[in-house]
Amino acid sequence: MKGYVPGEQPVAGAAEKFIKLNTNENPYQCSPKVKAAIGRVVQSGLQKYPDPLATAFRIRAAELLGVDPDWILCGNGSDDILTIVTRAFVGTSDMVRFANPSYLLYRTLAEIQGAACDIINYNADWSLPAEFGKPNDWIRLAFLANPNSPSGTMVPPSAVAELASTLPCPILVDEAYVDFADTNCLSLVAENDKIMVARTLSKSYALAGLRFGYLVAQPHVIRELRKVKDSYNCDALSIAGATAAIDDGQWLNETRGAIVATRERMTAALTELGFDAVPSQANFVWCPHASVPVEPIYQKLKQAGVLVRYMRYPDCGDGLRISVGTDEQVDACLALLKSMV
Amino acid sequence: MKGYVPGEQPVAGAAEKFIKLNTNENPYQCSPKVKAAIGRVVQSGLQKYPDPLATAFRIRAAELLGVDPDWILCGNGSDDILTIVTRAFVGTSDMVRFANPSYLLYRTLAEIQGAACDIINYNADWSLPAEFGKPNDWIRLAFLANPNSPSGTMVPPSAVAELASTLPCPILVDEAYVDFADTNCLSLVAENDKIMVARTLSKSYALAGLRFGYLVAQPHVIRELRKVKDSYNCDALSIAGATAAIDDGQWLNETRGAIVATRERMTAALTELGFDAVPSQANFVWCPHASVPVEPIYQKLKQAGVLVRYMRYPDCGDGLRISVGTDEQVDACLALLKSMV
């Protein structure tokens, strides 16, 4: 087994020399209210175990999402949520379904369980074939990143509901990037107990370093998942920081607005440079190029101090996935690209 | 499946009303250097992903432990380490061996994998029967809490080495409490690649709220375990805090000294009250009582505002596991006990 390989992280000290547009981090600092909340917990001491169920976060999130707190499970990043769900539903010789190309971790999680992967290729327009909802005897869990990575595209909630209605197993809709999108699948959770929605504070809340994510599912599902998670999977600082983050709606709106505006400008500029930039609902843009090989461009950008993610897929070719940075970072990247294509 | 049930945590607000001697937390605040290190990271921002391998911690820990950094795997608390090791070594229908009574999580981890439990009872003097090292065809992993909970006793490193030599599978020596003990199994790791040592910063470093633990094993073992862990399992704050914690040896020595001194005084007083207090190498004391039922004592202590852990085991009876608090906390508990037995 190969294991999942995360995006490059420059070693400490070298990080400042790079413009990092490769792991979809938020280019802005988190809300000052998050820093203050963490500071208060640090000052009060860390010798006690944290609340195993992150109740403070769940109460505030429930108000904002319009569900009850027992519909929410918190995790050490949404990767922890994906791990918990996989361990709860999937055993050796079972099958996990996911779309391709998408988040590579789904395959790793299936392989760790000793399960088979049922991989459904996206259509050329990044819609999902009906095959994704087709029942079979072995499938125990389906993953759908929505918005998807690397494409930044979304399957409409109505299509997700339809696929889920024919699936014989739960489907985890991975909404890591949904705060940058026009729509989401949250309301489907109440309609169908096979639908679960996972979210993270890493991207839209600029808290990748804090590790906090959560799942919304019906209470009888959450109850079973709690048995599988590590008892104290969220630390006291991340619970306080995450609660303060979701409480600061104004910060989210402003930051999201800035990133979406930069994304639209960036997409237009990349299209002008000849990339087949895919209109994005996330904080990155997927850029294949019909006539210019992109791997050398990735290398040259790196040499010039700009990290983007080069990705190659057997069935759909290669491309650059460029995260939306600040306007200055994006302009620096675009200027370099202009000199290369 | 029932799932692991952690010790009681009073809900926020009520916590201050209790003297908490039930989950083996350190009664003292962590080193001020830990708070300062966390504060620096918070100020510099949390929008970037943390170092997936917690390199800064591993470099400093390696110096202190006398190994190379690639002998160390970091986790979100040592529970994360136990989970990673179980997922790496144990599949459906395999077998996990552990001693009884001990940390209840070992059973839960085996059950989540769909594995069988091979439970070996401690001898009456808390030594381990040779049976613990006996090979069979199904066993894939053995757990040994050392010092053990609830007993606070240790199996000597020489005995651990001997049991490991006959075991056909890896053994994880769970040294969560080892900083309060006179000896440890660290040096065995280099002698036998089946021996792994897990540690946590929750107890001796007063950082239960931060979630940080680590494993020491031979590099070829660590390499495989890395494939199973969540990519970013340790957050940026815990990596910085944990590194500062292990760097402050003076704080550790002073705090450990205070806790061990209180423990010895507490053990003597409990013995005088008629408890069969077991001499402890940890930061708690296991207290069965030959003539007085202890469950009502647990209840009465709780009503009086002192939380201890009541534990009952089918094969070895019941008792109170009392964490070593500050001298004031322990005196309050002892005064109450005096009025009850």
Chai-1 contact restraints between the chains, C-beta under 6 A:
chainA,res_idxA,chainB,res_idxB,connection_type,confidence,min_distance_angstrom,max_distance_angstrom,comment,restraint_id
A,M1,B,K227,contact,1.0,0.0,6.0,A-B,restraint_1
A,G3,B,K227,contact,1.0,0.0,6.0,A-B,restraint_2
A,Y4,B,S231,contact,1.0,0.0,6.0,A-B,restraint_3
A,P6,B,P52,contact,1.0,0.0,6.0,A-B,restraint_4
A,P6,B,S231,contact,1.0,0.0,6.0,A-B,restraint_5
A,T23,B,Y49,contact,1.0,0.0,6.0,A-B,restraint_6
A,E25,B,Q47,contact,1.0,0.0,6.0,A-B,restraint_7
A,E25,B,K48,contact,1.0,0.0,6.0,A-B,restraint_8
A,N26,B,Q47,contact,1.0,0.0,6.0,A-B,restraint_9
A,Q29,B,G45,contact,1.0,0.0,6.0,A-B,restraint_10
A,C30,B,L46,contact,1.0,0.0,6.0,A-B,restraint_11
A,K35,B,V42,contact,1.0,0.0,6.0,A-B,restraint_12
A,I38,B,V42,contact,1.0,0.0,6.0,A-B,restraint_13
A,V42,B,K35,contact,1.0,0.0,6.0,A-B,restraint_14
A,V42,B,I38,contact,1.0,0.0,6.0,A-B,restraint_15
A,G45,B,Q29,contact,1.0,0.0,6.0,A-B,restraint_16
A,L46,B,C30,contact,1.0,0.0,6.0,A-B,restraint_17
A,L46,B,L207,contact,1.0,0.0,6.0,A-B,restraint_18
A,L46,B,G209,contact,1.0,0.0,6.0,A-B,restraint_19
A,L46,B,L210,contact,1.0,0.0,6.0,A-B,restraint_20
A,Q47,B,E25,contact,1.0,0.0,6.0,A-B,restraint_21
A,Q47,B,N26,contact,1.0,0.0,6.0,A-B,restraint_22
A,Q47,B,A206,contact,1.0,0.0,6.0,A-B,restraint_23
A,K48,B,E25,contact,1.0,0.0,6.0,A-B,restraint_24
A,K48,B,A208,contact,1.0,0.0,6.0,A-B,restraint_25
A,K48,B,G209,contact,1.0,0.0,6.0,A-B,restraint_26
A,Y49,B,T23,contact,1.0,0.0,6.0,A-B,restraint_27
A,Y49,B,A208,contact,1.0,0.0,6.0,A-B,restraint_28
A,P50,B,G209,contact,1.0,0.0,6.0,A-B,restraint_29
A,P52,B,P6,contact,1.0,0.0,6.0,A-B,restraint_30
A,N76,B,N76,contact,1.0,0.0,6.0,A-B,restraint_31
A,D79,B,D230,contact,1.0,0.0,6.0,A-B,restraint_32
A,D80,B,D230,contact,1.0,0.0,6.0,A-B,restraint_33
A,T83,B,D230,contact,1.0,0.0,6.0,A-B,restraint_34
A,R87,B,I112,contact,1.0,0.0,6.0,A-B,restraint_35
A,G91,B,T92,contact,1.0,0.0,6.0,A-B,restraint_36
A,G91,B,G114,contact,1.0,0.0,6.0,A-B,restraint_37
A,T92,B,G91,contact,1.0,0.0,6.0,A-B,restraint_38
A,T92,B,T92,contact,1.0,0.0,6.0,A-B,restraint_39
A,I112,B,R87,contact,1.0,0.0,6.0,A-B,restraint_40
A,I112,B,V228,contact,1.0,0.0,6.0,A-B,restraint_41
A,G114,B,G91,contact,1.0,0.0,6.0,A-B,restraint_42
A,A206,B,Q47,contact,1.0,0.0,6.0,A-B,restraint_43
A,L207,B,L46,contact,1.0,0.0,6.0,A-B,restraint_44
A,A208,B,K48,contact,1.0,0.0,6.0,A-B,restraint_45
A,A208,B,Y49,contact,1.0,0.0,6.0,A-B,restraint_46
A,G209,B,L46,contact,1.0,0.0,6.0,A-B,restraint_47
A,G209,B,K48,contact,1.0,0.0,6.0,A-B,restraint_48
A,G209,B,P50,contact,1.0,0.0,6.0,A-B,restraint_49
A,G209,B,A236,contact,1.0,0.0,6.0,A-B,restraint_50
A,L210,B,L46,contact,1.0,0.0,6.0,A-B,restraint_51
A,L210,B,D235,contact,1.0,0.0,6.0,A-B,restraint_52
A,R211,B,D235,contact,1.0,0.0,6.0,A-B,restraint_53
A,K227,B,M1,contact,1.0,0.0,6.0,A-B,restraint_54
A,K227,B,G3,contact,1.0,0.0,6.0,A-B,restraint_55
A,V228,B,I112,contact,1.0,0.0,6.0,A-B,restraint_56
A,D230,B,D79,contact,1.0,0.0,6.0,A-B,restraint_57
A,D230,B,D80,contact,1.0,0.0,6.0,A-B,restraint_58
A,D230,B,T83,contact,1.0,0.0,6.0,A-B,restraint_59
A,S231,B,Y4,contact,1.0,0.0,6.0,A-B,restraint_60
A,S231,B,P6,contact,1.0,0.0,6.0,A-B,restraint_61
A,D235,B,L210,contact,1.0,0.0,6.0,A-B,restraint_62
A,D235,B,R211,contact,1.0,0.0,6.0,A-B,restraint_63
A,A236,B,G209,contact,1.0,0.0,6.0,A-B,restraint_64
A,L237,B,L237,contact,1.0,0.0,6.0,A-B,restraint_65
